[in-house]
């Protein structure tokens, strides 16, 4: 049962930050509430004040600039990202990821910022944003700051947000030429969280044969979403083959730090990492060769 709380609904970012600063540890911030309300129903979280930022229109946007890249407001819904022509045309992997995230009902109300701030290592957006080299923007009453997505998650359900801060937006640079990205996840129930999720981005040289850059991100394979940097190093500067992708998967197998739970054992998750890195890498490579 959810305990009684006082509901506050600011209409501007400044107003929300003022309330957050005033009530501190006695409050929780709610966007779509797809994650927080579950915790409240379970009695794991019982705030005295609930600050709803859903009505702050200045944090709900999708914008693109050829120089600055893609900008997404923290309160943009998953469904809006999934259906955005700008994202479908220029950042296809983001839209594809959203089609696998939960149900349509959840995507219609849940927000990209809320998902990231929940800090679940099995979340879908973080690995994709990591391979896209995205940056997160945060704001507090004392100013703004930014950090790479891969630095945002610190531990299970723990993020780098400081007290009094809100996540305000996401910046995704324009992908370099000859770049392809892909994402998939393994889950038993189609709309469930990932048992393991893998995102890969590959950039080829102008000749289309040698890997100039690569980013591999793993979800639900450690206490936070992680980069498989040793696997990346294996591929850089080489012509990528099926055999080489298989070796990269084996290295990622060793880099993962999964735990056993009711969904899968540690060993099973490692095997999924090995298989999915190769499979998703092949898809990213095919897209890079067509780009």
Number of C-alpha atoms within 10 A of each C-alpha: 7 15 11 10 12 10 12 15 17 18 15 14 20 14 15 24 20 15 19 24 16 12 15 13 13 12 21 17 21 18 24 24 19 17 16 19 14 13 14 16 13 12 12 11 15 18 18 16 20 19 22 19 23 22 15 18 14 13 20 18 16 18 13 17 10 8 8 12 15 20 19 22 23 28 26 25 24 26 22 20 24 22 14 14 13 15 20 15 10 15 20 17 24 22 22 18 21 22 17 21 22 19 14 15 9 17 22 15 19 23 26 27 25 22 22 22 19 17 22 23 28 24 23 31 23 28 30 29 22 25 24 24 18 22 21 25 19 20 20 22 16 9 8 13 12 16 14 15 24 21 15 21 23 16 15 15 14 16 17 15 16 10 11 19 20 23 22 21 23 23 23 19 18 18 16 12 12 20 24 26 29 26 29 21 24 17 16 11 10 13 14 15 23 25 23 27 30 33 31 33 28 30 27 26 17 12 8 17 15 16 21 18 18 25 25 29 27 32 30 27 28 20 21 28 33 24 23 22 16 14 24 21 14 16 22 18 15 15 14 19 14 12 10 16 23 19 18 25 27 19 20 29 23 15 20 23 16 22 16 11 9 5 13 15 13 17 13 15 25 23 16 20 31 22 20 25 31 24 20 23 31 21 18 24 26 16 18 22 18 11 14
